[in-house]
């Protein structure tokens, strides 16, 4: 089903996973918090600024990004790097969102080791279009939904240095326009 906004096209259920997306890796920046657009906005701006100023012979890495119930896997296709594959288990991802300014960008906050001076990282990926960024956000939401169900059923949780039995994560499914409206309201308050 297609609508003017494309929202129905973006809907993803757990049964639809795994889903693979062709993206470009924009980069990684430190985040000051665990959840919320306010913690992804500045890092995304920084990464986009760096990407826009790349020398002509440098390009953003082309990747296959796969969202599954176990997490997010990123395979770099080109150019080949020293590390061509990253895996982010679902219990280490705390937040995912389609950026409100750069609507083709999907950003997620990954929790590293709590002993690190900067335990939160924002990873950003540029998609072919806005609808793909939205669909990627919905795919991560479906993975979070499945993880939440499994945690409730089994009582399992992540129990390492991140945070004991951390079961909190968030996905922003609001449109970029709704996110901007909410951010404007928070700024005025």
Buried (B, 14 or more C-beta within 10 A) or exposed (E): EEEEEBBEEBBBEBEEBEBEBEBBBBBBBBBEEBBBBBBBBBBBBBBBEEBEEEEEEEEBBBBBBBBBBBBBBBBBEEEEEEEBEBEBEBBBBBBBBBBBEBBBBBBBBBBBEEEEEEBBBBBBBBBEEBBBBBBBBBBBBBBBBBBBEEBEEEEEEBEEEBBEEBBEBBBBBBBBEEBBEBBEEEEEE
